[in-house]
């Protein structure tokens, strides 16, 4: 594989990791400066920061006429977030306690959200009407969440924080804006190299999205979730991860489809990944609903699911292409 394309992909992934970290950090500081509540921060800043690379890559891929790359990216990243990322954080904090009804509801919605695109793909196409359905489902969920006043009680304040006004939050806004532009620039490099990989390896763009792009853009969310774990904000971990999964499967994919509908003639490259994605969503929902916590044993099971996916996709996926 040409050195140039590999270099562009690696550098773009590194840039999107760093810029996404800045996006999440600046949004969190902006939220604290404005006195936002903890739940709002978890839902918007963490989840939005996680799906921002997916959204920019998806929009760019749709404009370039390869929306399948975005579909693969979303599938690949969601598998990682529902298994590997949750498992790592659970081991760091020695078990994630899930007492919040909001987080449990978010896990349920995430499990349903990852299956919805495949239901809409039953005819081999995600049309613009399907895109509107996906976005509408996300809007309904957001309206339901924000109808519960008890979720806006606790402010998101960290030790040593001081609420700032005026130039304080303007600084964070401009940091966010600059970081966002870097995310957009990085997405250009990822889409370019992914297209070249697909041509060189003679595989569908969707498969490149599942195995390479999805893994690359999942790293910022894993980093930030582990950072939250070390600070003892365990409930925000699961809320942010499941929120990112739900947002990418509905809002992000819906926007991509509105720009450029997706037609899948051959489902075989997606066979293994969609089975593992649905299974990952269901098993995480089961763990959260049965014990209201994630234990070390369950974290190891999630690890096994992720590495089982990698092994199956790499060594048996080619049989279906």
Secondary structure, DSSP 8 states (H G I E B T S, - for coil): --HHHHHHHHHHHHHHHHHHHHHHHHHHHHHHHTT-BHHHIIIIIIHHHHHHHHHHHHHHHHHTT-HHHHHHHHHHHHHHIIIIIHHHHHHHTTSEE---HHHHHHHHHHHHHHHHHHHHGGGSEE-HHHHHHHHHHHHHHHHHHTT-GGGG-SB---TT-----THHHHHHHHHHHHHHHHHHHHHHHHHHHHHHHHHHHT--HHHHIIIIIHHHHHHHHHHHHHHHHHTT-HHHHHHHHHHHHHHIIIIIHHHHHHHS-EE-S--GGGHHHHHHHHHHHHHHHHHHHHHSEE-HHHHHHHHHHHHHHHHHHHHHGGGG-
